[in-house]
Amino acid sequence: MMVVNRLKSSDVNVFICICIGTFIFFAACGTNTERENYFSKENDMTICAILGYYATLPEIIDMDWPDSLNSHLNDYIEIDGYYLLANMYAEQQNYAQAAYWYRRRALRGDIGAQLVLGTMYAAGIGVEQCYLTARYWLRDAAYAGIDLAQYFLGKVFGALQDYEQAAYWFRLAANQGVVSAQYFMGWAYALGNGVEHDLEQSAYWLRLAASHGYVDAQLLLGVVYIFDQTVPYHAEWSSLWIWQAAERGQVDAQFILGSAYETGYGVEQDFIRASYWYRRAAEQGHTRAQFIIGIFYGDGRGKQQNFMQMNYWLRKAAEQGYAEAQYFLGRSYLEAFGVGQDYKQAAYWLSQAAEQGVINAKFHLGRLYQQGLGVPHNASYAIHWLTLAAEQRHINAIAALSVECSQMLDILMGYAEQGASIAQLLLGELYEKGYAVSQSNSLAQFWFTLAAIQGCEYAVAALCRLDYS
């Protein structure tokens, strides 16, 4: 057995074997003399690594070694001692010290240490993350044919957005059987990153990884089959691979499978099974799954209707910032669905959703300000939120604005003069109908025209109405 200077993916336990061998050797040889006598040039050079480890420890480094032993270890003792020290510090999670000792050995040209040090720079473990430095240390090991070095070098080039080089190194590693590299080759062909977009090639590499139980590859293969409609029974194949990933706990696969059963894509439509998979994804924190399972409980789809469970899951998603969940939770408090009516809570969740652009949340929040429910009555805020909803063609918001604006003509005029098309439209309607102002078709036509110039279709229709009146 010779000292291992190169690492393959199958050799990851070699350091553990050396450390175990160290303890066996020192237990078997009770005294220094016995240890020295045991050593000879004919013995395995692994002993050099073992003695090298102990020669670098503070309590042993001053030991009076025989000259013959020192001369024989001269080329090995320091290097292997660095390596074992690095592993010792890594096991203690003192990664900065581990990186220091790996670097000492890597500088002497050891490919295994260069591989480990390169991955540490790539991940920022024990050192400041630096992809360029990672590339430097991984390069020699990758050119030497070390499959893990090729794989990590591919990841480094991907992080540097050099996708052609990433695909080149991933392919080399994938051809040597590195499953993660096969997965990334599938990604590359699926997205056309560094290679020509080719779903057939994508499926080829993903099948290799998926057949080894690589869960993310199973999911992506299922997604590829969704889009590759040249494959017979592509929908069924898609559901099969996604199901395998979902069974193994892949949260996105569980969500997609829930969607498949909800819509009947590739499987028979089944709300009960859809609910099952949505819930499994929701329990793992998948935000949209939490929202959907909440809606399922509210609608009684695949579950017995249960507003308390609906609000439980809506809150889970809402607290993660999911806008639609925030809106529906706000509606629950507004209309007392499974909770006590609480306008303050309703206003809070509706405002969260409105800030994220949910049109119905803008309308209901405007109404709360208009009525002073859960928030102080504030006509300006009411007009603000109702206007935002009305600009997205929310009919009820337009009606509510007409009432509010007839009482707040000055505010409406200010918005119109600033160029707000919905305010110009509403001001035109007030003049056309004579609400809160003297009726004037000419002023109505003026404001409708300004709104129509900005693309407001309602204003165009209003101008046509005036022409025929």
Stockholm file with secondary structure:
# STOCKHOLM 1.0

chainA/1-469         MMVVNRLKSSDVNVFICICIGTFIFFAACGTNTERENYFSKENDMTICAILGYYATLPEIIDMDWPDSLNSHLNDYIEIDGYYLLANMYAEQQNYAQAAYWYRRRALRGDIGAQLVLGTMYAAGIGVEQCYLTARYWLRDAAYAGIDLAQYFLGKVFGALQDYEQAAYWFRLAANQGVVSAQYFMGWAYALGNGVEHDLEQSAYWLRLAASHGYVDAQLLLGVVYIFDQTVPYHAEWSSLWIWQAAERGQVDAQFILGSAYETGYGVEQDFIRASYWYRRAAEQGHTRAQFIIGIFYGDGRGKQQNFMQMNYWLRKAAEQGYAEAQYFLGRSYLEAFGVGQDYKQAAYWLSQAAEQGVINAKFHLGRLYQQGLGVPHNASYAIHWLTLAAEQRHINAIAALSVECSQMLDILMGYAEQGASIAQLLLGELYEKGYAVSQSNSLAQFWFTLAAIQGCEYAVAALCRLDYS
#=GR chainA/1-469 SS CCCCCSCCGGGTTHHHHHHHHHHHHHHHCCSHHHHHHHCCTTSCTHHHHHHHHHHTSTTTTTCCCCHHHHHHHTTTHHHHHHHHHHHHHHHTTCHHHHHHHHHHHHTTTCHHHHHHHHHHHHHTSSSCCCHHHHHHHHHHHHHTTCHHHHHHHHHHHHHTTCHHHHHHHHHHHHHTTCHHHHHHHHHHHHHTSSSCCCHHHHHHHHHHHHHTTCHHHHHHHHHHHHHCTTSTTHHHHHHHHHHHHHHTTCHHHHHHHHHHHHHTSSSCCCHHHHHHHHHHHHHTTCHHHHHHHHHHHHHTSSSCCCHHHHHHHHHHHHHTTCHHHHHHHHHHHHHTSSSCCCHHHHHHHHHHHHHTTCHHHHHHHHHHHHHTSSSCCCHHHHHHHHHHHHTTTCHHHHHHHHHHHHHCHHHHHHHHHTTCHHHHHHHHHHHHHTSSSCCCHHHHHHHHHHHHHTTCHHHHHHHHHHHHC
#=GC SS_cons         CCCCCSCCGGGTTHHHHHHHHHHHHHHHCCSHHHHHHHCCTTSCTHHHHHHHHHHTSTTTTTCCCCHHHHHHHTTTHHHHHHHHHHHHHHHTTCHHHHHHHHHHHHTTTCHHHHHHHHHHHHHTSSSCCCHHHHHHHHHHHHHTTCHHHHHHHHHHHHHTTCHHHHHHHHHHHHHTTCHHHHHHHHHHHHHTSSSCCCHHHHHHHHHHHHHTTCHHHHHHHHHHHHHCTTSTTHHHHHHHHHHHHHHTTCHHHHHHHHHHHHHTSSSCCCHHHHHHHHHHHHHTTCHHHHHHHHHHHHHTSSSCCCHHHHHHHHHHHHHTTCHHHHHHHHHHHHHTSSSCCCHHHHHHHHHHHHHTTCHHHHHHHHHHHHHTSSSCCCHHHHHHHHHHHHTTTCHHHHHHHHHHHHHCHHHHHHHHHTTCHHHHHHHHHHHHHTSSSCCCHHHHHHHHHHHHHTTCHHHHHHHHHHHHC
//
